[in-house]
């Protein structure tokens, strides 16, 4: 939920049906000043998750260059997930779900919307990623019913401090 500075790393073990999958997650900052670090991490990746902020149109527009960067480094040898984040901030949304889905389809990527703060669709995203890895094809058709529909009403009287979230943050950090 905090902005990444440089590169951050997390290892996550997931249990899918009869298999155990260990994901190594490399979180690279999307800021331009860190752009030179990213190709070396993309080179060895099986999956690229490109996240944009649904309340920031420019971050959505920037996803095209990140997808191109992944394709330049890995060609068609990588799975790409396009993720619209911050869906909990309903009243400030600038990018529709349809736009996100269209861009994902245009680039042959998978699409999902999430809220890291509220924990919406985080686990289904990582189950879908783990199930999509080579050798796990039987699991890749992650059940649609596992996805969470997000239907939050805009808050009234929101402040500039971000108090407009509908759901309180869970203690303990990452929702994945």
NORBELFEN-V676894 format. One record per run of one state. SS is the DSSP state (h for helix, s for strand, l for the rest). FROM is the first residue (numbers start at 1). TO is the last residue. If there is no record, write none. Layout:
# NORBELFEN-V676894
SS/FROM/TO
SS/FROM/TO
This chain:
# NORBELFEN-V676894
l/1/6
s/7/16
l/17/18
s/19/28
l/29/31
h/32/42
l/43/46
s/47/53
l/54/56
h/57/74
l/75/78
s/79/85
l/86/89
h/90/92
l/93/96
h/97/106
l/107/109
s/110/113
l/114/114
s/115/115
l/116/119
s/120/120
l/121/121
h/122/132
l/133/143
h/144/146
l/147/176
